[in-house]
Amino acid sequence: MTSKILIALLFTGLMLTGCLKSVKAYNDQPVRYKIESNGVAYAIKQAANKTRWRLKYISPGHATALKGNSKKFIKVDIRYSEDTYSINYLATSSHYKYNGSKIHGNYNKLVARFKKSIDNEIKIAYKWYPNETIVYENASPAIAPAIAVTTPVVVAPIASPFTFAKAKQEQPDSFALVIGISKYKQNTDVEFADTSALSFAKLANVTFGIPKENIITVLNEQASSGQLKAKIELIKELADGNGNLYIYYAGHGVPGKDGSSYILPYDMSADTIHLEPNLKLDNIYASLSELPVKKVFIFMDSCFSGKDDNGQLLYKGVAPVLKTTKARINSSKLTLFTAGKSTDFANDFEDKQQRMFSYYLINKLSTGETNLNSVYPDVKRKVKRSSLIKGLGYKQVPQIYGNKSQRLY
């Protein structure tokens, strides 16, 4: 046998064995969540849609999910109740077959990604969820115990990284508009934007003292162009001379062809945003500053470089030469706190499951601190350092504009 044949056989053997890893197939066991009825079921459904798993309901509390095609697919068994769920291995195609000790390396990655998506949806589902009727394949309501192929892996429940100081007094005449867009119809995701938005909404309620009914929260597909414009007009109508306004936005920001900056709604692409003047930041700032309120605070966790979290252009197929103008604040009642300069990234913070700027901002304000001018240096220093740890290209330096001395409440 020639040396070339020996090398070819050795290479083929490495390719075949490389597909199998000595790891156990992904299995877990139920973890209890503090969540409203039907929230887990809805979260599973949303995650399946977003990660392209085909969900099939077998009976109440029991479903299967399949990913792939007839020749190459993964199938898992899902058991759930009002506040728990688990995912376990089911028979798959030969490509992903599990022999008790080895399985294709991609199997666990895909299932773990599905589970992460469910956990993210649960964070949203505890806030709101629809009452939907689910049609089951079988009539039996019995829930069988989860299939255990190997020793289950316990996954820790989701926990908030914040401890919110309780407000000393309520602000019944103040209002907040909180927007978080993680999932876009035509653009890449903004990781943890919805999670940070929910955290800010809780900060506004618990620490700022704004009643829940005075906080308007808009997440993901709710944040269409029409809805964003409607909610901005609503918050302007609600403005009260005895209170303050608080605006929070986490999602894509894009530079327009005119050099202005825009917030990008769920259902629009960057190359058409110039058609929405009501979503131009200068117009939003100007209209808010003219309102008959005591103070206006705007927190923008977004970058306006025209790129996503991974540095990819939001403008499809072109490399636009765009210059973003500096924010124009012409009112002494308005304070603007941004995630970075117009050319900076607005990074996620995976360790905390939050946006990076939002994490350090909320963590500081959750103590009850009201002076943004004293908060700013610490937030700026920590965000800059954490962003540079990711790499020089991820540099992010928060900015503050307008009236820096006015207190939050």
MARVO-316283 format. One record per residue: x, y, z of N, C-alpha, C, O, CB in turn; residue in one letter. Coordinates in steps of 0.001 Angstrom, whole numbers, plus 500000, padded with zeros to 6 digits. Atoms other than C-alpha are relative to their C-alpha. Glycine has a CB too. Example, Ala and Ser with C-alpha at 12.3 -4.5 7.8 and 13.67 -1.06 7.14 Angstrom:
<recs>
500890498810500000512300495500507800500900501200500000501936501181500665499008500027501246a/499180498810499940513670498940507140499230501090500730499739502198500899500414500462498585s/
</recs>
This chain:
<recs>
500844498797500000500000500000500000500881501256500000501780501378500832499044500004501235m/499148498814500115501483503368498962499738500984501132498707500933501803499778500685498653t/500144498990498939502039506257501346498809500922499743498160501374500687501284500833500117s/501145499143500327499407508322499462498690499361500419497792500036500922499972500304498507k/501229500713499618496761505636500048499857499994501514498760500203502032500007498546499455i/500033500008498535497698505381503754499545501353500539498722501421501453501384499641500568l/500386498651499555497403509169504160498527500263499727497841500869500550500861501068499300i/501414499813500358494020509161502364499089499264500970498071499807501399499738499514498567a/500808500776499059492667506389504633500003500648501376498970500710502042500517498560500095l/499915499348498704493930508176507731499128501245500044498437501485501035501443500359500319l/500802498779500076492282511442506626498506499685500050497738500364500733500331500775498720f/501413500420500008488970509653505923499558499575501391498449499895501820499778498843499002t/500338500443498642489060508061509382499823501170500944498924501164501785501074499070500537g/500125498822499152489613511416511041498700500743499722498059501245500645501190500931499792l/501241499315500365486681512914509123498786499309500595497861499966501073499862500073498485m/501149500756499490484322510140510199499904500105501505498823500331502049500093498534499588l/500040499950498535485314510132513849499814501422500500499337501626501617501278499406500591t/500126498614499578485372513934513956498563500445500138498277501416500839500704500890499036g/501415499632499905481592514034513514499403499576501332498393500131501767499211499373498858c/500498500492498724481118512135516774500889500495501128502116500458501036499930498465500004l/499247499552498840482128513535520112499588499177501209498433498768501328499780501509500260k/500303500792498815482356511682523394499282500862501029499838501204502073501286499399500599s/500829499212499099479591513669525016498623499366500070498215498641499163499909501479499535v/501349500529499851476166512781526299499023500897499266499251502100499143499614499877501486k/501014499219500698473088513879524380499341500976500960499187500690502147498947499080499361a/500585498950499174471462517049525645498677499525500610497749499159499889499781501281499167y/501227500286499256468837516298528305499981500910501209501036501277501727499910498489500423n/500060499239498759467589518332531203498744499609500763497991498735500332500025501525499723d/501186500277499214464928518313533881499311501306500348499929502368500286500354499211501273q/500755498770499783462207520785534812500636500935501026501105500500502078498610499661500435p/499555498963499084463293524041536430498824500934500206498221501396499237501263500765499457v/501203499219499712460581526038538173500262501495499816501252502034500310499510499721501430r/499916498566500241460027529614537034498821500690500672497721500141500739500027500309498480y/501090499198499473458002532313538730499374500727498812499896501738498342500497501009501110k/500562499506501256455696533008535814498492499807500005497976498916500680500636499280498786i/501451500102500053452040533541535020499562498795499168500317498285498340499401501284499426e/500563501150500704449823530750533718500116500164498489499868501243497951498537499801500394s/499872500057501456450446529778530074501261500669499466501527500613498265498807500635499371n/498799499301500440453688531778529978501046499085499414501654499425498399500590500751501133g/498987500931500493455983528758529516499592499446498637500411499384497720500215498850501004v/500481500545501271453827527257526749500163501020498877500567500673497767498526499574500119a/499876498952501005453800530578524915501463500252499646501801500473498483499349501290500496y/498567499791500230457562531003525346500575498913499104501380499204498220500757500036501332a/499532501120500826458202527545523842499558500206498550500333499987497619499460498646500546i/500529499782501343455986528387520872500755501116499280501119500972498113498507500333500066k/499290498875500604457687531747520251501430499613499624501913499951498543500013501195500958q/498616500411500251461178530226520543500080499050498808501001499144497995500595499329501250a/500014500944501124460277527416518123499862500745498673500537500417497697498847498981500161a/500189499215501220459079529943515547501277500745499613501648500786498440498850500994500182n/498841499163500271462176532106515873501258499197499666502128499682498942500269500882501182k/498811500814500270464723529258515795499707498903498977500552498048498714500522499376501298t/500399500887501094462820527306513101499966498518500406500468497653499688500946500182498834r/500340501367499607461850524189515049498512499813499738497715500712500008500360499719501514w/501423500286500264458563522560514000499405499332501237499755498207501596499823499081498727r/500593500444498743456474522173517123498731499198499746497905499582498918499696501199500903l/501195500833500142453854519416517444499471499684501399500171499090502219500311498679499200k/500594500224498688451482519284520417499397498596500066498569498228499233498923501069500302y/500486501371499827450811515739521643498823499959500971497784499371500671501132499087500503i/501042499898498982448756516419524784500350501180500890501460501703500796499866498671500834s/499668498885499111448521519151527430501272499707500800501344498705501512498830500286500956p/498749500202499290452034519521528822501017499168499246502094498889499772499729499364501297g/499091500878500746453642517405526093500025500393498524498986500471497869499575498517500152h/499828499662501416455047518382522692501317499418499503502178499046500301499965501544499781a/498714500347500593457803517376520304500404501137499078499557501893498601499932498637499228t/499499498964500904460005519665518230501006499364499057501847498570499478500646501187500790a/499138500595501018461784518782514995500685501106499209500069502114498863499189499073499057l/499242499045500798464524520638513123500755499232498915501431498246499207500983500830500892k/499306500651501099465859519668509693499031499485498951497880499916498891500851498863500518g/500834500584501042464534517638506771499898498485500178500378497945501175500561500338498610n/500257501432499874463558514008506121501282499160500048501273498043500564499140499540498849s/498746500751500041467189512952505594500931500336501165501749499511501572500710500266498695k/499088499535498953468904514945508328499216500867500974498972502044500711501207500791499394k/500836499241499076466891515986511350500311499670501456500899498637501778498536499733499714f/499903500143498554466880516429515113498580500055500554497757500848500097500916501116500637i/501321500000499381463861515642517265500155499923501519500937499120502028499138498818499471k/499931500000498542463341516398520955498607499876500609497600500217499988500687501276500503v/501238500147499226460685515636523553499944501149501009500910501379501736499931498594500727d/500149498861499086459366518639525525498838499735500952497713499478500523499772501326499210i/501048500109498971457443518333528794499937501330500733500966501881501123500283498811501005r/500115498686499381456044521496530334498724500088500838497770499336500641500016501104498928y/501190499693499207453597522828532898499875501520500019500459502199499175500091499397501473s/500173498552499957452550526328533907501308500722500316501519501852499875498946500367501030e/498793499291499588455955527096535410501285499179499874502305499549500455499845500450501411d/498792500788500219458419524374534314500034499479498560499015499443497870500075498825501005t/499901500735501261459745522717531181501318499245499957502264499593500662499881500957498786y/498758500736500208462363520183530095500073499553498547499048499339497899500096498782500961s/499767500472501367463905519124526765500856498749500077501883498743500755500688501099499117i/499234501241499977465114515557526169500129499394498604499328499666497709499347498998500946n/499682500641501272466570513498523347498904499039499553498339498302500361501320499260500107y/500857501008500618464324511550520978500767499404498814501790499945498393498618500617499542l/499352500631501147465245509229518122500134501009498858499195501753498572499201498755499535a/499741499063501082466787511200515253500403499243498745500421498012498732501093501006500398t/499487500637501208468023510541511741501376499418500290501989499751501305500065501007498819s/498717500670499775471162508437511387501137501000500163502143500704500808500308499051498848s/498949498991499933473192511630511031500248500458501432501376500788501800499639501193499128h/499888499538498618472481512569514658499728498875501004499407499153502159499034501155500244y/500342501137499136471987509075516118500876499989501254502082500228501202500159498670499231k/499309500037498705472907508744519781500153498557500444499172497816500503499230500822501073y/499771501396499611474528505496520932500194499822501503500629498763501954501206499460499274n/499870500091498545474533506251524654501218500705500542501274501020501730500043498576500414g/498802499305499538477935507907524799500520501030498994501243501953499367501084498995500298s/499519499075501021478569509705521501498848500509499151497882499799498874501052499327499115k/500998499410500887476556512062519364500682501089499186501685501655499620498782500573500804i/499454498952500853477252514492516529500090501316500779499145501705501466499132500177498731h/499759498792499216478726517693517978498964501086499814498704501844500748501324500546499664g/500972498936500252476117519944516363498671499778500723497903500720500921499750500120498516n/501289500290499356473230518176518127499829500845501254498843501569501392499891498501500352y/500122499269498743473905519659521556499983501512499785499284502236500494501141499625500930n/499976498563500269474684523083520089498629500514499575498179501560500042501030500319498921k/501303499573500510471347523280518262498924499948501079498077500836501167499589499132498819l/501003500125498935469311522050521227500236501053501085499290501653501595500036498580500617v/499684498983498989471128524336523665499580501388499526499130502211500322501504499988500326a/500410498712500561470448527268521322498475500160500070497970501252500326500487500131498538r/501456500004499892466749526331521270499586500329501432498694501145501665499420498631499568f/500326499775498592466678526232525068500291501445500408499518502049501152500790499030500892k/499661498615499682468423529615525308498927500946499479498578501929500132501368500372499408k/501058499178500570465774531073523035498725499918500839498041500921501040499714499571498561s/501176500148499134463005529625525234500179500825501267499256501519501694499761498512500357i/499740499248498770464631531130528335499861501507499763499334502228500611501408499676500537d/500144498575500319464820534529526627498532500386499839498114501464500261500774500341498718n/501426499728500178461150534294525674499261499981501334498284500709501512499381498982499045e/500628500048498677460240533402529265500153501344500706499261501778501435500618498869500858i/499792498694499388461743536706530359498943500999499523498530501897500257501410500520499679k/501021499119500561459246538401528081498610499520500403497727500326500696500121500067498463i/501328500573499757456340536031528740499470500308501389498255500368501582500040498508499801a/500509499718498661456191536818532451499354501377500050498578501679500957501127499905501035y/500552498652500039455326540382531466498653500039499282497734500737499712500978500945499321k/501254500035500756452614539645528912499917498695499240500949498136498865499892501205499031w/500186501232500768451172536619527151498544499929499549497662500404500264500389498737500845y/501381500115500484448063535851525047499343498722500509500030497752500827499966500032498466p/500734501225499676445381533345525954499655499309498689498712499709498006498702500304500844n/500186500684501274445596530949523016499483498581500214499794497935501216501314499971499213e/500491501370499961443810527698522329500933499120499186501162499382498005498546499909499466t/499077500908500672446207524868521467499271498693499701498640498111500585501273499744500869i/500632501253500402444933521850519520501011498866500165502095498895499582499480500077498526v/499104501113499717446466518599520777499667498791499128498522498586498726499924499621501479y/500180501180500848446982515420518779499212498919500742498357498252500159501369499447499547e/500693501009499183445795513167521618499097500693501014499351501832501406501020499074500727n/500960499404499077442899513778523967500424499878501456499965500653502295498655499362499815a/499624500258498607444558512448527131500732501177500614501698501668500031500865498757500092s/499334498883499356445521515209529554501183499579500861501870500427501431499020500753500835p/498939500485499113448008513001531400501364500449499507501621500473498303499958498471500108a/498640499598500325451603514206531513500955498914500480501107498700501683500348501375500640i/499068501066499640454128511378531418501306500602500473501624501732500103500243499053498810a/498703499483499564457502511777533136500945500177498814500839499459497820500627499062501039p/499068499732501090460291513166530964500876498793499727501292498093500650500865501214500321a/499148501108500396462301510607529001501423500282500448501949501356500157499938499768498473i/498640499813499504465710510167530629500933499020499313500953497837499653500060499822501532a/499030500846500674468383508822528306501282499955500816501938498917500908500278500508498568v/498821499913499153471191509992530556499624500763501257498475501178501411501186500685499258t/500248499228498791471509511712533909499648501423499606500425502075498908501230499973500947t/500419498658500413469573514980533535500975501079500454501625500956501492498619500303500546p/499173498856499649471462518255533547499082501099500510498162501505499800500849500490498783v/500837498957499429469933520885535835500495501350499510501678501668499628500003499935501548v/499667498672500496469846524356534299499444501033500964498262500994501305499446500222498567v/500424499016499005469707527292536697498926500907499439498991501276498266501189500830500477a/501051499103500466466589529469536474500552501399499739501605501780500252498860500062501021p/499592498644500339466813532971535068499890500894501232498883500865501939499142500558498842i/500016499099498852467719535554537701500385501401499543501256501563498688500960499501501114a/499673498622500343467785539336537468501320500382500641501566500023501793498880500963500447s/498726499581499416471247540863537971499875501253500862500872501745501391501008500242498905p/500190498738499299469703543900539679499219499828501309498361498955501440499281500984499097f/500790499865498786468464544727543155499514501440500042500317502364500175500828499622501292t/500544498661500152466125547704542933499606500612501345498820500038502099498800499968499072f/500392499267498795465898550220545766498565500493499828498166500892498734500972501196500278a/501401499592500075462300551092546593499885501513500050500582502165500827499187499368501138k/500197498549500066461118554614545757499494500544501330498681499913502005499016500359498878a/500447499372498753460651556951548695498612500603499838497853500711500801500995501080500445k/501350499504500281457592558440547028499648499754498540500534499666497690499886501505500333q/500459500265501362455490557817543914500051501263499144500049502387499646498578499435500019e/500086498913500975455502559937540775498733499787499165498833499370498011501286500053499085q/501259500292500708451816559701539768499792500819498737498974500453497894498844500231500917p/500160499146501173452181562488537185501139499835498989501230500592498022499907501447500432d/498904500269500934455287561059535469499678498777499156498933497893499579501329499794500757s/500276501096500930455266558699532483501304499526499356502281500270499263498984500443498912f/498817500572500645457738556389530751499588499213498760498574498514498761500776499090500985a/500154500805501211457967554921527250501266499155499868502363499695499729499761500904498714l/498863500922500009460217551836527151499904499103498769498916498392498587500041499146501306v/499998500749501265461153550227523813501218499085499951502344499534500170499995500967498776i/498904500951500136463244547078523342499760499081498812498793498319498810500167499179501285g/500182500821501203463689545396519938501206499077499838502271499505499392499815500895498729i/498948501003500184465772542211519955499878499314498647500879499053497979499946498958501119s/500263500711501248464147540525516957499464500956498942498527501714499193499007498852500231k/500439499150501107463773542286513614499493499147498846499970498034498621501147500912499526y/500585500714501133461716541251510607500989499887498845501039498855498177498727500701499531k/499109499970501164464384542215508045501471500204500359502314500313499468499565501093499065q/498631499703499593467539542769510100500489499025501068499716498230501602500097501433500516n/499404500881498998469902540988512468499492500333501396498969501422501635501523500101499960t/500477499823498631469078540544516156500846501025500757502002501278500416500011498660500741d/499284499178499027470040542965518909499854499267501327498855499416502031499436501499500070v/500084500887498839470823540554521721499658500765501287500270501784501605501321499251500179e/500388499548498662469111541254525064499381501402500033499239501982501109501197499974500896f/500638498676499994467484544533523938498667499953500738498347500859501506499788500509498558a/501288500111499313464078543309525128500182499742501487499409500245502302499163498886499381d/499718500282498587465564541986528392500370501278500739499881501527501841501135498965500132t/499606498738499363467188545334529165498830500971500087498710501727501052501154500646499232s/501183499129499963463973547150528273499102499636501178498602500520501874499207499899498678a/500808500444498864462063545055530814500651500388501322499963500748502278499788498485499945l/499288499601498779464757545767533409499835501493500255499664501917501397501497499642499898s/500181498557499831464464549505532757498570500314500434498354501202501259500336500745498694f/501399499787499600460667549315533045499816499723501497499084500433502186499054499093499170a/500083500306498565461074547694536462500698501077500818500212501457501883500621498622500299k/499296498902499335463608550362537460499087501220500114499004501850501168501294500365499232l/500888498841500020461125553065536453498871499856501018498474500827501662499421500198498600a/501099500249499075458395551470538531500467499947501455499962500685502301499307498704499637n/499598500255498609460220550294541660500840501134500576500587501580501695500781498696500088v/499050499017499464462997552881542028499614501439499693499737502309500555501373499730499452t/500424498631500329461715555954540157498638500327500611498315501495500825499946500189498476f/501311499783499398458243555461541650498894500300499006497863500855499384500085501108500967g/501035499774501013456295555630538376499003498844500041499426497692499946500627500139498573i/500991501084499957453021553640538596500065499141498736500367499648497656498583500577500170p/499938500918501142452867550574536321499125500460498843499499500335497676499584498604500428k/500919499578501055449902551990534447500521501222499232499985501564498178498633500310500599e/499402498836500667452058555032533535501224499617499169501885500484498597500390501053501034n/498831500469500742454752552878531896499535499236498762498872498206498881500907499101500895i/500358500644501266454268551965528219501215499208499520502267499787499248499543501060498920i/498898500864500409456443548987527226499696499390498641498641498785498450500252498894501047t/500177500493501365456885548041523558501181499088499666502334499516499720499891501187498972v/498940500980500223458835544880522654499891499339498628498796499026498161499963498938501086l/499875500800501214460008543212519430498953500326498933498880501464498470499911498551500351n/500936499782501094457198542749516868498923501033500319498239501509499414499352498706499632e/500929498921499639455034545212518826500513501358499494499740502296499298499799500044501537q/499363498729500327457512547921517787500069500236498491501140500526497956501397500048500594a/500058499693501428456393548342514168500100501514499816499989502274500778498685499445499357s/499904498574500280456797551706512473498751500744500474498834501790501118500216500229498506s/501259499367499602453139552517513008499830500076501493499397501100502023498844499263499412g/500164500035498553453146551469516643500974500935500709500609501591501685500184498585500509q/499028499101499368456333553367517494499545501450499898499613502202500870501386499836499354l/500474498625500182454944556575516033498779500262500875498640501340501454499661500268498516k/501206499849499177451634555997517824500354500137501481499770500957502188499059498802499794a/499617499966498582453323555369521186500739501300500346500582501830501445500886498782500343k/499329498719499766455524558453520840498974501120500113499094501993500973501004500306498868i/501065498999499923452418560548520157499195499847501292498780500838501893499069499885498781e/500752500241498769450646558907523101500729500557501213500116501199502065499749498509500185l/499247499515498837453431559707525560500023501528500020500072502138501089501445499442499985i/500045498532500073453374563313524333498649500525500497498576501558501162500257500478498547k/501335499610499540449619563493524952499861499837501518499148500599502171498929499166499283e/500072500283498561450089562057528450500846500965500832500693501034502051500450498573500269l/499093499098499293452723564661529336499237500908500967498224501507500606500793500848498999a/500669499252498944451792566405532587500971501022500587502124500703500876499469499045501103d/499151498929499478453140569712533867500507499760501404501439500429501850499258501279499971g/499575500296498629453470568227537349501017498863500087501498498535501171498799499657500838n/499110501159499969455704565325536306501072500037498925501240501034498223499200498744499855g/498906500148500956458598564095534162499653498961498937498702498193499081501296499605500723n/500093501037501024458948562016531010501325499240499941502399499836500032499647500615498608l/498818500847500126461364559076530670499840499143498743498842498441498583500200499107501278y/500026500785501230462166557498527303501225499082499992502349499537500207499977500929498731i/498893500961500102464275554330526946499861499256498673498772498807498315500004498992501216y/500014500749501259465238552712523634501224499101499906502351499552500114499948500959498793y/498921500946500291467315549576522931499629499277498714498573498649498628500227498981501189a/500266500603501302467542548339519353500953500586498984501909501272499344498531500221499566g/499156499444501046469084549215516023499765501496499848498629501968499893499743499289498676h/500062498610500413469879552839515278500734500090498682501727499388498486500614500965501077g/499356499930501316470801553837511736500182501449499560499376502316499898499172499231498953v/499826498673500580472237556871509952499217500109498706499253499200497876501487500299499754p/500732499790501245470024558281507236500890500617498941502030500991499216498785500883500238g/499228499440501110471169559562503869500273501488500184501165502053499551499269499773498690k/499821498568499749470828563114505190500962500276501150501161501430501530498662500644500294d/499074499830498887473318562497508013499331499976501353500008500015502380500738501274499846g/500738500063498741470569562345510645499952498561500512500164497615499753498571500557499821s/500113501320499382470126559433513065498533499641500201497711500500500519500755499958501348s/501367500487499870466975557316513209499973498764500892500952498020500955499397499684498613y/500216501297499357465614554562515433499344499097498950498510499543498162499101500129501316i/500481500933501019464866551460513371498890499119500562499145498333501475501156499129499475l/501095500826499506461442549858513913500131498548499546500933498227498669498670500568499537p/499969501448500255460820546107513804499824499652498526500463498723498032498922499313500806y/500418500415501339459375546073510290500621500802498859500137500721497730498524500093499901d/499396499199501059461661548451508350501468499654499799502121499130500702499857501477500313m/498579500203500288465063548197506675500714501349500026500084502401499911500197499296498622s/499219498774499861467871550725506991499905500900498766499912502126498883501451499655500269a/499962499191501222467727551825503365498700500742499702498641501518498748500337499127498837d/501259499258500202464133553083503660499648500890501190498597501531501191498856499025499745t/500330499291498762464311554729507089499818501499499788499113502152500558501082499766501031i/500134498560500264464627558222505568498562500387499642498223501570499606500943500415498867h/501411499740500321460938557868504625499171500227501256497981500527501169499413498837499201l/500719499848498732460015558107508324500582501165500810501330500930501759500066498687500822e/499452498845499263460824561653509524499609500023501474500316500611502292499541501283499351p/500427500018498599458887561024512745500874499107500865500793499154502092498564499542500096n/499083500851499246461524558459513721501432500540499970502368499874500414499969498578499445l/498700499326499984464410560883513179500238500531501414499358501168501995500059501165498936k/499742499641498605466073561516516534499886501500500253499313501905501265501375499523500406l/500091498555499791466396565289516106498551500459500103498228501334500906500702500743498868d/501421499645499953462653565510515439499358499532501308498536500234501896499257499389498799n/500531500533498737461872563307518453500456500868501165499651501229502024500453498532500214i/499471499169498908464149565343520743499317501364500026498957501865501092501524500178499856y/500595498665500076462694568639519514498558499993500497498150500880501247500055500526498563a/501413500050499595459069567575519996499846499716501485498934500242502123499257498940499198s/500078500314498570459719566147523471500408501196500856499842501426501925500888498797500329l/499513498860499208461603569244524639498988501128500080499081501984500959501290500527499416s/501021498942500012458603571441523797498782499668500867497881500493501019499545500256498575e/501159500427499212456203569497526009499922500725501342500944501112501909500050498494500232l/500181499323498707454719571078529147500238499045501175499312498707501913498585500598500092p/499628500879498887456579568820531593501162500639500752501786501585500270500383498563499492v/498879499468499219459141569463534310501333499656499345502152500534499074499962499453501438k/498719500464500548461959567359532856499767498834499042498777498111499156500965499577501140k/500037501122500935462622564898530011501362499305500030502404499942499873499641500481498547v/498770500794499988465184562091530259499905498926498910498932498174498845500240499349501411f/499982500974501095466131559988527226501258499138500119502369499653500245499947500716498609i/498894500960499911468301556856527393500007499176498715499046498465498421499863499072501272f/499908500661501306469489555469524038501084498922500038502273499239500038500301501034498878m/499026501091500073471141552027524036500021499478498572499439498440498258499657498852501013d/499946500320501424471892551925520339501206500684499406501669501700499924498701500430499266s/498930499317500734474684552737517917499414500486498677498397499968498216501241499050499762c/500521499411501230474210554791514767501044499974498892501114500868498049499539501435500252f/498945500155500995477122553549512695499504499286498748500218499215497747501169499242500596s/500520500761501137474878551541510360500450498559500004500332497869498991500419500644498715g/499543501385499880476313548236511639499308499310501169498829499961502097501528499947500179k/500596500761498905474981545437513841501065499628501026502202500093500940499303498733499465d/499085500374498924476592543840516928501256499297499501502292499323500166499291499116500982d/498867500732500550478891541775514709500794500796498972501707500270498335499521498729499379n/499273499156500933480058544684512594499501499926498570500118500505497675501425499642500031g/500549500126501356477898543780509570499122501204499667498400501711500526499188498691499860q/500790498855500419476296546581507571498513499692499978498099498632499509500445500465498639l/501453500137500078472547547072507984499480500410498633498364500056498251499328500835501084l/500361499641501372472480548588504509500413498846499091501605498593498917500683501349499555y/499735501226500743472204545521502288500657500285498642500160501081497845498700499225499798k/499377499963501312474610545172499385500781501248499659501298501373498549498986499819499003g/499251498774500283476235548590499718500868500351501200500666499848502305499041501172499658v/499161499480498918478900550324501760499799501511500036500586502250499444501527499623499797a/500334498578500049477328553723502429501046500874500683501589500509501726498654500232500640p/499126499021499365479523556727503150499079501001500672498569501919500029500981500697498962v/500971499192499283477422558357505830500651500696501192501464500100501899498828499135500463l/499499499273498848478221561013508389498818500300500921497808500857500493500733501313499568k/501076499762499043476106561177511518500268501295500746501342501475501320499863498819500989t/499836498729499308475582564628512950499832499812501506499160498885501958498995501035499473t/500090500058498543475941565272516674498582500343500445497908501166499825501023500963500654k/501342499749499482472738565225518720499820501478500345500679502092500978499731499129501238a/500284498602499729471135568662518904498965500110501115497801499756500931499507500714498726r/500882499829498851469652569434522319499891501488500296500862502120500713500524499214501247i/500175498552499855468172572930522540499063500361501145498451501429501137499471500590498708n/500911499735498888466211572680525769500692499708501327501398498710501472498714499156499866s/499390500181498678467297573095529376499282498932500821499771498520501873499999501319500763s/500749501014499244464669570566530472500302498572499538499793497614500119498511500265499877k/499760501332500562466047567660528394501430499514500265502396500256500085499727500013498494l/498703500657499805468886565258529284500024498725499174499111497904499248500262499688501512t/499842501175500860470129562654526808501236499217500422502334499769500502500103500413498509l/498914500891499590472264559679527911500078498900498948499133498124498800499765499405501458f/499891500972501088473568557526525034501043498929500290501940499121501111500341500706498701t/499101501135499802475376554188524834501407500282499518502352499642499980499463498790499295a/498678499705500531478272555717522891499944501134499000498902501760498801500602498767499355g/499940499009501066479413558098520199499317499428498758499006498238498702501475500404499691k/500732500439501198477770557942516773500733498906499240500100498117498539499755501177499076s/499229501011500725480603555774515413500314498774500847500928497826500358501284500601499497t/499705501117499090480793553440518444499058498835499789497964498987499244499921500459501444d/500891501140499861479408549953518818499141500197501239499549500882502176500796498673500083f/500783500143498773476582549413521293499990498504500276499246497756499641498515500609499868a/499743501419499783477644546066522720498960499322500874498277499962501673501345499823500612n/500760500795499044475740543272524376500937499592501135502153499760501047499361498745499314d/499229500431498826476857541894527751499486498619500375498634498474501252499865501022501213f/500555501346499884476319538153527562500047499466501422499132498762501850500738499061499087e/499870500502498627477560537445531099498828500427500870498439499703501786501304500488500619d/501116499468499204474713539564532488498664499872499273497627500238499826500255501462500347k/501217500129500789472170538782529712499292501349499838498068501443499924499060498988500650q/500494498642500160471777542531529151500798500696498909501813500169498452500086500785501331q/499164499119500802472962545291526832501062500582500929500791500807502109499152501135499302r/498890499574499130476325546544528122499739501347500663499861501470501882501291500073499201m/500281498680499441475426550224528555498836499930500982498904500500502071499691501006498880f/501181500096499139472016549361530015500332499341501326499838499761502373498893499222499299s/499660500696498754473524546972532549500650500959500994500211501057502140500940498811499718y/499288499116499072475927549520534039499146501197500398499232501665501533501308500481499376y/500887498881499680473363552339533839498959499591501031498807500247502062499310500517498735l/501066500454499090470534550381535499500575499581501339499980499848502382499215498833499381i/499373500443498752472891548862538067500317501187500903500196501101502125501283499206499704n/499673498802499217473940552354539139498734500704500491498652501112501650500849500972499161k/501224499292499628470467553902539113499118499194500942498294499761501660499218500358498761l/500833500852499137468918550924540920500292500203501483499531499744502335500208498539499642s/499666499716498601470640552096544114499209501185500543499190501432501749501494500271500139t/500739498810499589468458555203544164500726501289499666500260502369500030499728499948501471g/499251498807500412471064557594542733499174500802499004498584500236498083501373499610499380e/500821499150500867469373560570541053500807501014499201500262501665498309498981500723500825t/499167499006500664472287562725539888500742499356498824501737498659499025501001500628501001n/499394500622501169473154561692536313501428500494499769502263499755499248499153500270498769l/498666499452500188476197563966536275501036499255500838502193499133500435500011501479500349n/499079500765499161477739561959539116500015498524499609500996497824499857499620500147501475s/500076501378500470476586558630537643500850499811498746501472498766498556498543499607499720v/499376500117501318478076559344534224501465499527500010501790498605499263499926501318499318y/498595500436500058481839559019534981500187498514500286501009497860499645500819500796500982p/499861501417499647481416555581536570499459499102498892500084498100498543499271499701501318d/500583500778501101479130554260533805500927500054498786501178499031498148498582500535499628v/499095499820501141481466555672531135501252499129500155501649498435499219500401501488499858k/498762500750499759484569554089532704499778498496499875500582497800499254500558500328501389r/500249501444499995483014550636533168499599499485498617500020498403498207498910499660501013k/500400500414501350481405550480529725501209500002499069501401499058498302498894500934499445v/498811499911500851484609551611528006500934498813500256501413498179499316500746501334500249k/499093501106499657486700549027529870499447498664499540500178497873498944500251499963501505r/500602501283500373484272546134529298499942499829498487500105498721497975498597499882500589s/500061500098501461483918546972525606501380499719499419501500498948498466499427501292499396s/498642500216500500487693547084525078500505498594500297501352498070499574500945501020500605l/499650501394499702488033543677526728499530499097498858500172498088498566499369499545501352i/500496500764501151485962542360523793500893500187498775500947499320497903498565500417499665k/499132499712501132488431543981521372499983501476499671499002502165499954499585499189498784g/499891498576500299489592547372520153498882500474499071498419501610499174501355500299499374l/501058499636500940486988547332517379498638500147500651497706500648500021499917498979498917g/501281499924499291484210547122520009499953501181500971499050501266501804499744498700500758y/499921498871499076485192550324521799498684500767500066498068501078499046501126500938499589k/501275499332499758482194552054523336500170500973501152500583500583502245498873498973500305q/499846498965498973482204555318525277498690500774500130498391501606499273501181500965499654v/501280499301499815478827556544526635500163501517500025501213502040500400499339499541501289p/499992498539500065477924560223526185498763500554500698497730499888500779500059500487498530q/501146499328499394475659562672527989499892501402499408500895502100499261500135500058501559i/500236498717500651474084565767526406498862500725500719498126500139501513499668499806498491y/501102499226499441471725568554527382500297500433501424501446500684501788498713499193499959g/499865499565498611471108569506530992500527498843500844499785497922501185498640500513500558n/499372501093499262473539567312532903499804500084501512500072499125502235501461499972499695k/500081499793498545472804568729536327498651499670500612498551499513501829500330501411500316s/501322500241499416469070568047536688499860498561500511500356497614499899498905500296498967q/500166501317499376468090565160538935498840499227499378497896499799498833499773500151501507r/500964500887500657466077562171537760498589500170500547497623500091499788500433498557500155l/501331499847499379463201562720540202500136500659501359499136500877502042499288498629500142y/
</recs>
